[in-house]
Amino acid sequence: MSAAPTEIQSLIETSGLGKAFGKVQALDDLSMSVPPGAVGLLGPNGAGKTTLLKLLLGLLIPSSGSARIVGQSPRTRSGRLTIREHVGYMPEGDCLLPDTTGVELISMLGRLTGMTSEDAMTRTHEVLDYCQLEEARYRPVTGFSTGMKQRLKLAQALVHDPQVLLLDEPTNGLDPKGRRQMLELVADLAQNHNKNVLLCTHLLPDVERTCEHVIVLQQGKVKLADSVAALTKADGARYRLNVPRGAEAFTQALPAAGVILEDHQDNRCTIRLPDESQSADVLFQVAARCGASLESVELAKSSLEDVFLQAIRADGETSTPASTQEVAP
Amino acid sequence: MKASTHAEVYRPFTGELRKHPLRPLTLAWSGIRLGLRKKLPAFLLFTPSLITALVGAIKVYLMYSLSEPLKEDGSLAGMQMTVALQKVLGNVAANVVLFVKTSAYFALLAMTWFGAGMIADDRRMGANLLYFSRPLTRGGYLLGKLLGLMFFGLLTLGIPTFVIVSTAAFASPDWSFLRFESEVIWKTALYASTWILTVSTIVLALSSLVNRKTLAMTLVFGTIIVLHGAADVAAELLDISELKLLSLPYNFEVFADWLFDQQLSRADDPTLSLIALGIFAGSGMLLLWRNVRKMEVVG
């Protein structure tokens, strides 16, 4: 494998990147820097994720702005060819050639990338083994199940051992077992084999499970970009409480003490203190005053789902995107 | 059933990527393999061409093997037999030309069958995303597809022509075919190449317009047959012979007659037919280039 053209400080950089399809603005003045490692690109359907991947590969021409990946711009011919040599792309749709077997397809794509026939064939068997398709390698791809097709698409993205993987909805249409297998492969590549992965999905648990960083896109704009750890770290002012006795009186007394009640279901509630430095003792004082008992008081951690919903509602967005309905509990 | 001891491990690639691999050849070879995978169509499409080649080769062989001894005999009966034989079999060059002109239509059938799906299937399946996410230029893609289709043209027209010409060369006494009629060889090669290139370009251009092989086949036959019929009828009705230039078979017929020094009718102008063929191939190439560009840059 030839060396990367430059040492990458950031995997992807975009500056004022825009793409319009007629009147629809798929990406709007997108400026961001994606760090190396495993990064999740989250967003509801139509947020512009796939458009961004295609722009990065030079499969689309931007309406405005610029982008760089592995230090190259997809706007120039040489840049495009270098990018495609160093990037493995797993498209979203079923784009496999009919009448070919797994081995034929992957080895042909390996040769197209620049491998010799021998290297391509050896490598094909290696990646098919890795993607757990060793027994199906000589079967026509038209007879593959959805899970096998997804793994075959991952295998073709890996055949030339690229330093960057752009994975577009890799768990689309998979059953829970297939999804788990796919995520294990992605996580293994990112964590144990130093692959830079841009995982494009609308499934939050997929990102939570495999990625270190997350970028949330909505309506073609970056709504949020940070590390998963930072986004989901405990908030010093938020607590989850279990109030087995006197919960009603307790929750009614909280506002008088300056405590904000965020959520309340049966005996459980989530509250926010007005100030992070304030001690949680105030909760016990309120409980004592209204005769309630507190069984547990623990700092509340935000889930990625909370963060995602907050981010996409930040601009007054009130409707929950369809994709979030699919988020596993 | 997978062995419990089996563990899939990711192994990094330690080889080198070639700087200038022959990507069009890889693509062409893949197209050829896919095309030949279905045995029955291949058998049905190559058999007529093969039979024509065999009949042609036997005929040419007989011409030399029977007429030469009779000529050498010098008797009146021998001379009469030679004349009768020539009446039945014709001369060698004319037979080669007739064979090439006939086989060209078998080649059209085969090339349409094998070529109609070459780009249409890629479009339908979205395989262009797999190709163009590799360092493959659109020129490389186009050349790969053209080479793949031209191979089928070579199988149905080029190789049989080579067989019949070789038979003539080897069967002729003292290599007389090569010494005195060698121009038939290069003229035949030129005619076959022009046919293969023009038909490949048209078939691929029409294949790049649609998403289904069947639709592309209909489009190819429709375009050629409808244009031919319409051009013929319009030329007759309006009494404008130039309208025949819209027909691909007509232009090839005039081109062949001119190339092989056969008699042309007064209305036939080989220059105009050559220009018309150039326009057919050129517009096919332009259409192909435009559509392949749209396949690389998908939106």
Interface residues (C-beta under 8 A of the other chain):
Chain A: M1 S2 F21 K54 L57 G58 L59 L60 I61 R77 L81 T82 R84 E85 V87 Y89 P91 G93 D94 C95 L96 L97 P98 D99 T100 E104 M108 L109 R111 L112 T113 G114 M115 T116 D119 R123 E126 D129 Y130 C131 Q132 E134 E135 Q156 L158 H160 D161 D188 L189 N192 H193
Chain B: K2 E8 V9 Y10 R11 P12 F13 T14 G15 E16 L17 R18 K19 P21 R23 T26 L27 S30 R33 L34 R37 K38 D121 D122 M125 G126 A127 N128 L129 L130 Y131 F132 S133 R134 P135 L136 T137 E296 V297 V298 G299
